[in-house]
Amino acid sequence: MPLTGPSHPRKHADRFAECQRAIEDRMLELLGDAQVAGWTKEEVLAAMIEVADNTALAMQQNVLLSVETELRKLMKKKDV
């Protein structure tokens, strides 16, 4: 089932709630599939939170590494 896209601009107060509604069905489907496979609801919800946190941290790390790389390039150009 395709996700619905946002109907509000990025800074709109309702955009975050709209995003939650857009992904809720998929998350509930994943929760159900995992329970059928033998995981408990609590395990799956905790795992979803952990995966989301780790993904956000990894994305932040990637941005920091990218900035550091660009700064190093600029510093090398300055030294030349």
C-alpha positions, -999 to +999 in steps of 0.1 A: +000+000+000+015+034-010+021+060+016+003+093+013+024+124+009+023+156+029-004+181+022+012+208+043+044+227+038+075+218+060+070+244+087+032+237+092+021+228+127+001+197+115+028+182+093+043+160+120+009+145+130+001+140+093+034+120+089+026+099+119-008+090+104+008+082+070+032+056+085+009+042+112-007+015+090+027+002+078+040+001+114+010-018+126+014-042+097+050-047+106+040-052+143+015-078+133+039-096+110+065-097+137+040-111+162+030-138+138+067-147+135+069-152+173+081-118+187+061-102+214+044-068+209+067-053+236+099-067+219+088-054+185+079-019+197+111-016+216+131-028+186+113-002+163+122+026+187+158+014+189+161+011+151+146+046+146+170+061+172+200+043+157+190+054+122+187+090+133+220+089+151+237+073+120+223+100+098+235+127+122+270+111+122+270+110+084+263+147+083+290+154+107+315+133+088+305+150+056+311+185+071+345+174+085+355+160+051+346+193+034+364+213+060+395+191+055+393+197+018+391+235+023+420+235+047+442+215+022+434+240-005+443+269+019+477+252+026+486+248-010 
